[in-house]
Amino acid sequence: MSATTVPAADRLPSMVTSPTAGAAVEDAIRELRPNLYKSFLYTRFLVGVVGVLLPIMLIGSDLVVFGNAPRGSLSAYYYHPSFLHVWFVGSLWAIGVGLMVYMGTRKSSTAGLLSTFAGVAALVVALFPPVTSEWMGVGSRRSTSSPPLW
């Protein structure tokens, strides 16, 4: 019996265990579980939108609203005394969680492992930002009397 005559429901279990299945797994999932596949595409789209809007929002708002020159790094916006701090941390959380969950249908694939690693790295940056004295200037959200969390 050839692979073309085997129903997708019978093909899926053997394909999921193969790390090189790739497009065949996605085709079977699209056929068997259309809502899961739509969720996968929607999550991937949202992660991309947030990732593209992050630098545009941070740098653009800093230039237009506050009249400041762009900072040396996007991580410097963690210490911004305005809503840009919240946008930066929230975006990192959205990107990190999105990267960790959207490859859930390919648990053993290299792409899935790299996506999970990138998601964890985004959360680490959100939780433990780099500390540089030039970023913690006047009007910093961090008080000098409170100890850092890391």
Beta strands, then each sheet from edge to edge (+ up, - down):
end
